[in-house]
Amino acid sequence: STVYDTSFQEYEAKYGGIQKMFALNQGLLLFQELKIGRVLVEQIIVDTGQGNSIIGVSENVLSVKVEYDTAEIGIGKNPESFAVRENSIYGIDVKRGVIWRRALDGIIPISNEGGMSVFVMTLCQKILQANGRVNIYGVFDVRFGEYVVAFSAFTMGAMSPVVVASQTLAWNESTNQFSTFYSYAPENMCSKGIDMVSFENGGLWIHDSNVLQANFYGVQYYPELWVV
């Protein structure tokens, strides 16, 4: 329970606070408000002086240098939107108005696919004007191969507050596009193994386990297909 200043590193403050950390392949991913980077653990990047670099062993726990992704994307102040499945990581950057996926091919703004960019940008603009914090929960549903992201309801405006309804939508990995909106508004979400779990009024609910389709928190909904 002791912290020594000899194991302390300070990184780029211009990218905002570190909202989330995730261990991956002998490194530590840092999710700052405006940028995502990787810090080596007990390793160091050495410049050879010939235009390239090599990785060596270091006595420091964390390297002094961050390898930042080239994309100008962070996780804002919504680390609860973080979700991971194998080599893919998901989240949202409200300030940039994008829902993103970070994989082996880099960071991709998946909200720009399938005509969802205007919807997501408009919603993010409203969140930036919200009266207080807006929670944005994320989880990966293994059974359906979906990144599910849920925006909590919020109010905006001082004199005559406007209520913005909650929104829950899903990105499908197999079709590479947003596939559906869901009718439930969770208080939180997480996954355990192949199970997806959400919370409502303090109660825990397991998804994808009952025979009734479109039944959330004991309320029966009916699927709709909108044709443009």
For each residue, the residues with C-beta under 8 A, 3 or more apart:
1:
2:
3: 7 8
4: 7 8
5: 8
6:
7: 3 4 60 61 62
8: 3 4 5
9: 39 60 62 63 64
10: 13
11: 15 18 30 32 37 39 66
12: 15 32 35 37 66 68
13: 10 16
14: 34
15: 11 12 32 33 34 35 37 68 74
16: 13 19 32 33 34 35 74
17: 32 33
18: 11 21 30 31 32
19: 16 31 32 33 74 75 76 77 78 79
20: 29 30 31 75 79 82
21: 18 28 29 30 31
22: 28 29 31 82 84 89
23: 27 28 29 41
24: 27 28 29 38
25:
26: 40 41 42 43
27: 23 24 38 39 40 41
28: 21 22 23 24 38 39 40 41 62
29: 20 21 22 23 24 36 37 38 39 89
30: 11 18 20 21 36 37 38 39 66
31: 18 19 20 21 22 36 74 75 79 82 91
32: 11 12 15 16 17 18 19 35 36 37 74 75
33: 15 16 17 19 74 75 76 77 95
34: 14 15 16 72 74 93 95
35: 12 15 16 32 68 69 72 73 74
36: 29 30 31 32 68 69 71 73 74 75 102 107
37: 11 12 15 29 30 32 66 67 68 69
38: 24 27 28 29 30 66 67
39: 9 11 27 28 29 30 62 63 65 66 67
40: 26 27 28 43 44 45 55 58 62 63 67
41: 23 26 27 28 61 62 63
42: 26 57 58 59 60 61
43: 26 40 55 56 57 58 63
44: 40 55 56 57 58 60 63 64 65
45: 40 53 54 55 63 65 67
46: 53 54 55 56
47: 53
48: 51 52 53 54
49:
50:
51: 48
52: 48
53: 45 46 47 48
54: 45 46 48
55: 40 43 44 45 46
56: 43 44 46
57: 42 43 44
58: 40 42 43 44 63
59: 42
60: 7 9 42 44 63 64
61: 7 41 42
62: 7 9 28 39 40 41
63: 9 39 40 41 43 44 45 58 60 66
64: 9 44 60
65: 39 44 45
66: 11 12 30 37 38 39 63
67: 37 38 39 40 45
68: 12 15 35 36 37
69: 35 36 37 73 102 106 107
70: 106
71: 36 100 106 107
72: 34 35 96
73: 35 36 69 93 96 98 100 107 109
74: 15 16 19 31 32 33 34 35 36 93 95 96
75: 19 20 31 32 33 36 78 79 81 82 91 92 93
76: 19 33 92 93 94 95
77: 19 33 94 133
78: 19 75 81 91 92 94 134 135 136
79: 19 20 31 75 82 91
80: 135 136 137 138 188
81: 75 78 90 91 92 136 137 138 149
82: 20 22 31 75 79 89 90 91 138
83: 89 90 91 138 139 140 147 191
84: 22 88 89 90 140
85: 88 140 142 147 173
86:
87: 103 104
88: 84 85 101 102 103 173
89: 22 29 82 83 84 101 102 103
90: 81 82 83 84 99 100 101 102 110 138 140 147 149 171
91: 31 75 78 79 81 82 83 99 100 102 138
92: 75 76 78 81 98 99 100 124 136 138 149
93: 34 73 74 75 76 96 97 98 100
94: 76 77 78 97 124 127 128 136
95: 33 34 74 76 124 128
96: 72 73 74 93 109 124
97: 93 94 111 117 120 121 124 125
98: 73 92 93 109 111 112 117 120 121
99: 90 91 92 109 110 111 120 149 171
100: 71 73 90 91 92 93 107 108 109 110 111
101: 88 89 90 107 108 110 147 171
102: 36 69 88 89 90 91 106 107 108
103: 87 88 89 106 108
104: 87
105: 108
106: 69 70 71 102 103
107: 36 69 71 73 100 101 102
108: 100 101 102 103 105
109: 73 96 98 99 100 112 117
110: 90 99 100 101 113 171 178
111: 97 98 99 100 116 117 119 120 121 178
112: 98 109 116 117
113: 110 116 176 177 178
114: 177 178
115: 118
116: 111 112 113 119 120 178
117: 97 98 109 111 112 120 121
118: 115 121 122
119: 111 116 122 123
120: 97 98 99 111 116 117 123 124
121: 97 98 111 117 118 124 125
122: 118 119 125 126
123: 119 120 126 127 151 164 167
124: 92 94 95 96 97 120 121 127 128
125: 97 121 122 128 129
126: 122 123 129 130 154 156 164
127: 94 123 124 130 134 136 151 154
128: 94 95 124 125
129: 125 126 156 157
130: 126 127 133 134 154 155 156 164
131: 154 155 156 157 158 161
132: 154 155
133: 77 130
134: 78 127 130 151 152 154
135: 78 80 152
136: 78 80 81 92 94 127 149 150 151 152
137: 80 81 149 150 152 186 188 189
138: 80 81 82 83 90 91 92 147 148 149 150 189
139: 83 147 148 189 190 191 196 198
140: 83 84 85 90 146 147 148 191
141: 144 145 146 147 148 170 191 196 207 208
142: 85 145 191 193 194 196
143: 194 196 208
144: 141 170 172 208
145: 141 142 172 173 174
146: 140 141 170 171 172 173 179
147: 83 85 90 101 138 139 140 141 170 171 173
148: 138 139 140 141 168 169 170 182 189 196
149: 81 90 92 99 136 137 138 168 169 170 171
150: 136 137 138 166 167 168 182 184 185 186 189
151: 123 127 134 136 166 167 168
152: 134 135 136 137 166 185
153: 163 164 165 166 185
154: 126 127 130 131 132 134 163 164
155: 130 131 132 161 162 163 164
156: 126 129 130 131 161 162 164
157: 129 131 160 161 162
158: 131 161
159:
160: 157
161: 131 155 156 157 158
162: 155 156 157
163: 153 154 155
164: 123 126 130 153 154 155 156
165: 153
166: 150 151 152 153 185
167: 123 150 151 181
168: 148 149 150 151 181 182 183 184 185 186
169: 148 149 178 180 181 182
170: 141 144 146 147 148 149 178 179 180 181 182
171: 90 99 101 110 146 147 149 177 178 179
172: 144 145 146 175 176 177 178 179
173: 85 88 145 146 147 176
174: 145
175: 172 179
176: 113 172 173
177: 113 114 171 172
178: 110 111 113 114 116 169 170 171 172
179: 146 170 171 172 175
180: 169 170
181: 167 168 169 170
182: 148 150 168 169 170 216
183: 168 214 216 219 221
184: 150 168 198 200 216 217
185: 150 152 153 166 168 200
186: 137 150 168 189 198 199 200
187: 198 199 200 201 202
188: 80 137 198 199
189: 137 138 139 148 150 186 196 197 198 199
190: 139 196 197 198
191: 83 139 140 141 142 195 196 197
192: 195 197
193: 142
194: 142 143
195: 191 192 206 207 208 209
196: 139 141 142 143 148 189 190 191 206 207 208
197: 189 190 191 192 204 205 206 207
198: 139 184 186 187 188 189 190 204 205 207
199: 186 187 188 189 202 203 204 205
200: 184 185 186 187 203 205 217
201: 187
202: 187 199
203: 199 200 217
204: 197 198 199
205: 197 198 199 200 216 217
206: 195 196 197 209
207: 141 195 196 197 198
208: 141 143 144 195 196
209: 195 206
210: 215
211:
212: 215 220
213: 223
214: 183 220 221 222 223
215: 210 212 218 219 220 221
216: 182 183 184 205 219 221
217: 184 200 203 205
218: 215
219: 183 215 216
220: 212 214 215
221: 183 214 215 216
222: 214
223: 213 214
224:
225:
226:
227:
228:
